[in-house]
Amino acid sequence: MPLYVLGLMGVTRRVSQFEDPSLQIWFIIAAFGAVLIALGIACFLIQLVVSFRKREELKDVTGDPWGGRTLEWSTSSPPPQYNFAFTPVVYDHDSWYDMKERGYVRPLEGYIPIHMPKNTGMGAILAFFALICGFALIWYIWWLAAVSFVIMIGLGIWHTFNYDRDFHIPAEEVTAVENERTELLAKQV
């Protein structure tokens, strides 16, 4: 911001010296800001190096290394494909903390198959043709706009009638993953 202020005061860019000493404070403030940014970047790079070197020592498999309070900490790390084996009952804003305080015990059985959508690249493909259509509309390339629009509509209709886009995770697999997570949480306490 100090350099914007100097620009509004009429100082040109890339000045090696300046006549008005009252502008010195703005350059000092800008230099202090640049040093702070450089320190922040250096701290980030140091953190990356330390994290890479000590990755096995710092590895967390429980998903809750700091005793988290919200539901994202209730899943393992990395999270299972389905995130939650059941819909959690929430009584408080900090629901995972509340569950732990109430003595929540994870069920060991009774899981059902989980319905999941298959991965698809259709969203990215439609976005690409929308980009082409937008580009063509901006530059008045009407034939390209029409072709990309027709392709978008056609792909959208085709994807709508593609009924092979889901699968189920078997209950046995869900039970195994959840029991492993329960054991890891028991070891943490």
Order of alpha helices (4+ residues) and beta strands (2+ residues): alpha-alpha-alpha-beta-alpha-alpha-beta-alpha
